[in-house]
Structure formats: structure tokens, C-alpha cells
Amino acid sequence: MNMPSGQNDPNANPCIRNCCLDQQDICLGCFRHLDEILAWRAMSDVELQACFARMAQRKAESQAKRSGVNRTLDSE
């Protein structure tokens, strides 16, 4: 997953200024959970790496879900 700030810098904030939370409190811009956003500056390098992995998974799931919806709409 390409994060604008880069995953190589463990202190980089992945916020892309497209902040909008879904029903599960996941940001639709960076795919962090609200709790992760609030705790970001206090996270260790290991916690940040785990968070980046969760964000990548959430982004992939979101894109797959949208692709499925688009295919369904296209077939109608």
C-alpha cells in the first residue's frame, strides 16, 4: 500500500487530509481506526508497523468491496 508519507519513516503520519469516519470509526482517507489516529504519536515502531499492516488490509478490503459493487451495478 502506498502511503503518501511513506511507510519507511515509522513516525510519518499517513493522513491524506481526506478525513471521514465510516460506521466502524475507520477513516476513509488513511484507513486508520479512530483509536489508532488518537494513539499515533505514542505508538512504538512495532505498533506503527502493525498499524500500517492493518491499514493496508482495510484499504484492500474497501477496494474489493467497491469493485464488487461496481461490477454488480455494471451488470444491471
PyMOL CGO cylinders between C-alpha atoms (Angstrom):
from pymol import cmd
from pymol.cgo import CYLINDER

trace = [
    CYLINDER, 0.00, 0.00, 0.00, 1.37, 3.40, -0.89, 0.3, 1, 1, 1, 1, 1, 1,
    CYLINDER, 1.37, 3.40, -0.89, 1.02, 5.80, 1.96, 0.3, 1, 1, 1, 1, 1, 1,
    CYLINDER, 1.02, 5.80, 1.96, 1.70, 9.39, 0.95, 0.3, 1, 1, 1, 1, 1, 1,
    CYLINDER, 1.70, 9.39, 0.95, 4.06, 9.96, 3.86, 0.3, 1, 1, 1, 1, 1, 1,
    CYLINDER, 4.06, 9.96, 3.86, 5.75, 6.64, 3.25, 0.3, 1, 1, 1, 1, 1, 1,
    CYLINDER, 5.75, 6.64, 3.25, 5.86, 3.54, 5.38, 0.3, 1, 1, 1, 1, 1, 1,
    CYLINDER, 5.86, 3.54, 5.38, 9.66, 3.72, 5.56, 0.3, 1, 1, 1, 1, 1, 1,
    CYLINDER, 9.66, 3.72, 5.56, 9.53, 6.54, 8.12, 0.3, 1, 1, 1, 1, 1, 1,
    CYLINDER, 9.53, 6.54, 8.12, 7.97, 4.96, 11.21, 0.3, 1, 1, 1, 1, 1, 1,
    CYLINDER, 7.97, 4.96, 11.21, 6.96, 8.38, 12.55, 0.3, 1, 1, 1, 1, 1, 1,
    CYLINDER, 6.96, 8.38, 12.55, 5.32, 9.51, 9.31, 0.3, 1, 1, 1, 1, 1, 1,
    CYLINDER, 5.32, 9.51, 9.31, 1.68, 10.37, 9.66, 0.3, 1, 1, 1, 1, 1, 1,
    CYLINDER, 1.68, 10.37, 9.66, -0.34, 8.65, 6.91, 0.3, 1, 1, 1, 1, 1, 1,
    CYLINDER, -0.34, 8.65, 6.91, -3.11, 11.28, 6.98, 0.3, 1, 1, 1, 1, 1, 1,
    CYLINDER, -3.11, 11.28, 6.98, -4.02, 12.42, 3.47, 0.3, 1, 1, 1, 1, 1, 1,
    CYLINDER, -4.02, 12.42, 3.47, -6.44, 15.13, 4.66, 0.3, 1, 1, 1, 1, 1, 1,
    CYLINDER, -6.44, 15.13, 4.66, -9.48, 13.18, 3.46, 0.3, 1, 1, 1, 1, 1, 1,
    CYLINDER, -9.48, 13.18, 3.46, -10.84, 12.60, 6.95, 0.3, 1, 1, 1, 1, 1, 1,
    CYLINDER, -10.84, 12.60, 6.95, -14.24, 10.97, 7.15, 0.3, 1, 1, 1, 1, 1, 1,
    CYLINDER, -14.24, 10.97, 7.15, -15.10, 8.13, 9.52, 0.3, 1, 1, 1, 1, 1, 1,
    CYLINDER, -15.10, 8.13, 9.52, -17.33, 5.24, 8.50, 0.3, 1, 1, 1, 1, 1, 1,
    CYLINDER, -17.33, 5.24, 8.50, -19.74, 3.40, 10.81, 0.3, 1, 1, 1, 1, 1, 1,
    CYLINDER, -19.74, 3.40, 10.81, -16.85, 1.41, 12.33, 0.3, 1, 1, 1, 1, 1, 1,
    CYLINDER, -16.85, 1.41, 12.33, -14.81, 4.59, 13.04, 0.3, 1, 1, 1, 1, 1, 1,
    CYLINDER, -14.81, 4.59, 13.04, -12.38, 3.84, 10.20, 0.3, 1, 1, 1, 1, 1, 1,
    CYLINDER, -12.38, 3.84, 10.20, -11.06, 6.88, 8.33, 0.3, 1, 1, 1, 1, 1, 1,
    CYLINDER, -11.06, 6.88, 8.33, -11.90, 6.63, 4.63, 0.3, 1, 1, 1, 1, 1, 1,
    CYLINDER, -11.90, 6.63, 4.63, -8.74, 8.56, 3.76, 0.3, 1, 1, 1, 1, 1, 1,
    CYLINDER, -8.74, 8.56, 3.76, -5.96, 6.72, 5.61, 0.3, 1, 1, 1, 1, 1, 1,
    CYLINDER, -5.96, 6.72, 5.61, -7.87, 3.62, 6.80, 0.3, 1, 1, 1, 1, 1, 1,
    CYLINDER, -7.87, 3.62, 6.80, -6.84, 4.06, 10.44, 0.3, 1, 1, 1, 1, 1, 1,
    CYLINDER, -6.84, 4.06, 10.44, -9.33, 3.36, 13.22, 0.3, 1, 1, 1, 1, 1, 1,
    CYLINDER, -9.33, 3.36, 13.22, -10.17, 6.37, 15.38, 0.3, 1, 1, 1, 1, 1, 1,
    CYLINDER, -10.17, 6.37, 15.38, -8.28, 4.80, 18.30, 0.3, 1, 1, 1, 1, 1, 1,
    CYLINDER, -8.28, 4.80, 18.30, -5.20, 4.42, 16.08, 0.3, 1, 1, 1, 1, 1, 1,
    CYLINDER, -5.20, 4.42, 16.08, -5.43, 8.05, 14.97, 0.3, 1, 1, 1, 1, 1, 1,
    CYLINDER, -5.43, 8.05, 14.97, -5.61, 9.23, 18.57, 0.3, 1, 1, 1, 1, 1, 1,
    CYLINDER, -5.61, 9.23, 18.57, -2.73, 7.00, 19.70, 0.3, 1, 1, 1, 1, 1, 1,
    CYLINDER, -2.73, 7.00, 19.70, -0.50, 7.53, 16.65, 0.3, 1, 1, 1, 1, 1, 1,
    CYLINDER, -0.50, 7.53, 16.65, 2.19, 9.71, 18.26, 0.3, 1, 1, 1, 1, 1, 1,
    CYLINDER, 2.19, 9.71, 18.26, 2.53, 7.39, 21.25, 0.3, 1, 1, 1, 1, 1, 1,
    CYLINDER, 2.53, 7.39, 21.25, 2.90, 4.17, 19.23, 0.3, 1, 1, 1, 1, 1, 1,
    CYLINDER, 2.90, 4.17, 19.23, 6.19, 2.29, 19.20, 0.3, 1, 1, 1, 1, 1, 1,
    CYLINDER, 6.19, 2.29, 19.20, 7.83, 1.35, 15.90, 0.3, 1, 1, 1, 1, 1, 1,
    CYLINDER, 7.83, 1.35, 15.90, 6.42, -2.18, 16.23, 0.3, 1, 1, 1, 1, 1, 1,
    CYLINDER, 6.42, -2.18, 16.23, 2.91, -0.82, 16.86, 0.3, 1, 1, 1, 1, 1, 1,
    CYLINDER, 2.91, -0.82, 16.86, 3.23, 1.52, 13.88, 0.3, 1, 1, 1, 1, 1, 1,
    CYLINDER, 3.23, 1.52, 13.88, 4.28, -1.35, 11.61, 0.3, 1, 1, 1, 1, 1, 1,
    CYLINDER, 4.28, -1.35, 11.61, 1.29, -3.38, 12.79, 0.3, 1, 1, 1, 1, 1, 1,
    CYLINDER, 1.29, -3.38, 12.79, -0.98, -0.38, 12.22, 0.3, 1, 1, 1, 1, 1, 1,
    CYLINDER, -0.98, -0.38, 12.22, 0.34, 0.08, 8.67, 0.3, 1, 1, 1, 1, 1, 1,
    CYLINDER, 0.34, 0.08, 8.67, -0.41, -3.59, 8.02, 0.3, 1, 1, 1, 1, 1, 1,
    CYLINDER, -0.41, -3.59, 8.02, -3.98, -3.20, 9.31, 0.3, 1, 1, 1, 1, 1, 1,
    CYLINDER, -3.98, -3.20, 9.31, -4.43, -0.08, 7.21, 0.3, 1, 1, 1, 1, 1, 1,
    CYLINDER, -4.43, -0.08, 7.21, -3.27, -1.92, 4.08, 0.3, 1, 1, 1, 1, 1, 1,
    CYLINDER, -3.27, -1.92, 4.08, -5.70, -4.76, 4.81, 0.3, 1, 1, 1, 1, 1, 1,
    CYLINDER, -5.70, -4.76, 4.81, -8.59, -2.35, 5.35, 0.3, 1, 1, 1, 1, 1, 1,
    CYLINDER, -8.59, -2.35, 5.35, -7.77, -0.49, 2.13, 0.3, 1, 1, 1, 1, 1, 1,
    CYLINDER, -7.77, -0.49, 2.13, -7.64, -3.74, 0.15, 0.3, 1, 1, 1, 1, 1, 1,
    CYLINDER, -7.64, -3.74, 0.15, -10.97, -4.86, 1.62, 0.3, 1, 1, 1, 1, 1, 1,
    CYLINDER, -10.97, -4.86, 1.62, -12.54, -1.49, 0.84, 0.3, 1, 1, 1, 1, 1, 1,
    CYLINDER, -12.54, -1.49, 0.84, -11.32, -1.56, -2.75, 0.3, 1, 1, 1, 1, 1, 1,
    CYLINDER, -11.32, -1.56, -2.75, -12.52, -5.15, -3.22, 0.3, 1, 1, 1, 1, 1, 1,
    CYLINDER, -12.52, -5.15, -3.22, -15.92, -4.23, -1.82, 0.3, 1, 1, 1, 1, 1, 1,
    CYLINDER, -15.92, -4.23, -1.82, -16.20, -1.23, -4.14, 0.3, 1, 1, 1, 1, 1, 1,
    CYLINDER, -16.20, -1.23, -4.14, -15.12, -3.33, -7.12, 0.3, 1, 1, 1, 1, 1, 1,
    CYLINDER, -15.12, -3.33, -7.12, -17.81, -5.87, -6.32, 0.3, 1, 1, 1, 1, 1, 1,
    CYLINDER, -17.81, -5.87, -6.32, -20.42, -3.14, -6.08, 0.3, 1, 1, 1, 1, 1, 1,
    CYLINDER, -20.42, -3.14, -6.08, -19.26, -1.60, -9.37, 0.3, 1, 1, 1, 1, 1, 1,
    CYLINDER, -19.26, -1.60, -9.37, -19.43, -4.97, -11.14, 0.3, 1, 1, 1, 1, 1, 1,
    CYLINDER, -19.43, -4.97, -11.14, -22.93, -5.53, -9.79, 0.3, 1, 1, 1, 1, 1, 1,
    CYLINDER, -22.93, -5.53, -9.79, -24.06, -2.10, -10.94, 0.3, 1, 1, 1, 1, 1, 1,
    CYLINDER, -24.06, -2.10, -10.94, -22.42, -2.56, -14.36, 0.3, 1, 1, 1, 1, 1, 1,
    CYLINDER, -22.42, -2.56, -14.36, -24.23, -5.86, -14.93, 0.3, 1, 1, 1, 1, 1, 1,
    CYLINDER, -24.23, -5.86, -14.93, -27.67, -4.36, -14.35, 0.3, 1, 1, 1, 1, 1, 1,
]
cmd.load_cgo(trace, "trace")
